[in-house]
Amino acid sequence: MIKIAVAGCGYWGPNIIRSFHALPNCHVKMVCDKAKDRLTHIGKLYPNTKTTCSYEDLLQDEELDAIAIATPVRFHYTMAKESLLAGKHT
């Protein structure tokens, strides 16, 4: 089972979360967004998925295998670099 997190629950994030949830060997363990209303919405759709406003929570979770980044493009480089340095597939 691959344990994954998704950073960003805005425009593309919910589609990515839904796609990962549909995969048989994938568990979306956590999602992250700065907008609490987006996290509330995702939490209602996927009650077994943890939510957080802190990207650091994803980086520090030793159980996560991968992080999918679904934020605005200007954040991708920094977030991807941090994810890779934390040992996550990105």
C-alpha positions as CSV (number, residue, x, y, z in Angstrom):
1,M,0.0,0.0,0.0
2,I,1.4,3.4,-1.0
3,K,0.7,6.1,1.5
4,I,0.4,9.5,-0.2
5,A,-0.3,13.1,0.8
6,V,-1.7,15.8,-1.5
7,A,-0.6,19.4,-0.9
8,G,-3.2,21.8,-2.3
9,C,-7.0,21.4,-2.2
10,G,-7.9,24.2,-4.6
11,Y,-8.6,23.8,-8.3
12,W,-6.8,20.5,-9.1
13,G,-6.3,19.0,-5.7
14,P,-9.7,17.5,-5.3
15,N,-9.4,15.8,-8.7
16,I,-6.0,14.4,-7.7
17,I,-7.3,13.2,-4.3
18,R,-10.3,11.5,-6.0
19,S,-8.0,9.8,-8.5
20,F,-5.6,8.5,-5.8
21,H,-8.6,7.3,-3.7
22,A,-9.8,5.2,-6.6
23,L,-6.5,3.3,-6.9
24,P,-6.6,-0.1,-5.1
25,N,-3.0,0.1,-3.7
26,C,-3.0,3.7,-2.7
27,H,-4.0,5.3,0.6
28,V,-4.4,9.1,0.7
29,K,-3.2,9.6,4.3
30,M,-3.2,13.3,4.5
31,V,-4.1,16.5,2.6
32,C,-2.7,20.0,3.2
33,D,-4.0,23.4,2.3
34,K,-3.8,26.9,3.9
35,A,-7.6,27.4,3.4
36,K,-9.4,25.7,6.3
37,D,-12.7,25.7,4.3
38,R,-11.1,23.6,1.6
39,L,-9.9,21.1,4.3
40,T,-13.3,21.0,5.8
41,H,-14.8,20.1,2.4
42,I,-12.2,17.4,1.7
43,G,-12.7,16.0,5.2
44,K,-16.4,15.6,4.6
45,L,-15.7,13.8,1.3
46,Y,-13.0,11.6,2.8
47,P,-13.4,11.2,6.5
48,N,-10.5,8.8,6.9
49,T,-8.0,11.3,5.5
50,K,-6.2,13.6,7.9
51,T,-6.1,17.3,7.1
52,T,-3.5,19.9,8.0
53,C,-2.7,23.5,7.2
54,S,1.0,22.8,7.6
55,Y,3.2,21.5,4.8
56,E,5.8,20.6,7.4
57,D,3.4,18.0,8.8
58,L,3.6,16.1,5.4
59,L,7.4,16.4,5.3
60,Q,7.8,15.1,8.9
61,D,5.4,12.1,8.6
62,E,7.7,9.1,8.4
63,E,4.9,6.9,7.1
64,L,4.3,8.9,3.9
65,D,5.8,7.4,0.8
66,A,5.0,10.3,-1.6
67,I,3.6,13.9,-1.8
68,A,1.6,15.1,-4.8
69,I,1.9,18.9,-5.2
70,A,-1.3,20.6,-6.5
71,T,-0.5,24.1,-5.5
72,P,-0.1,27.2,-7.8
73,V,3.0,26.7,-10.0
74,R,5.1,29.3,-8.3
75,F,5.3,27.1,-5.2
76,H,6.2,23.8,-7.0
77,Y,10.0,24.1,-7.0
78,T,10.4,24.9,-3.4
79,M,7.8,22.4,-2.2
80,A,9.2,19.6,-4.5
81,K,12.7,20.2,-3.3
82,E,11.7,20.0,0.3
83,S,9.7,16.9,-0.3
84,L,12.6,15.2,-2.1
85,L,15.0,16.2,0.7
86,A,12.6,14.7,3.2
87,G,12.9,11.3,1.3
88,K,9.4,11.4,-0.3
89,H,8.6,10.5,-3.9
90,T,7.2,13.7,-5.5
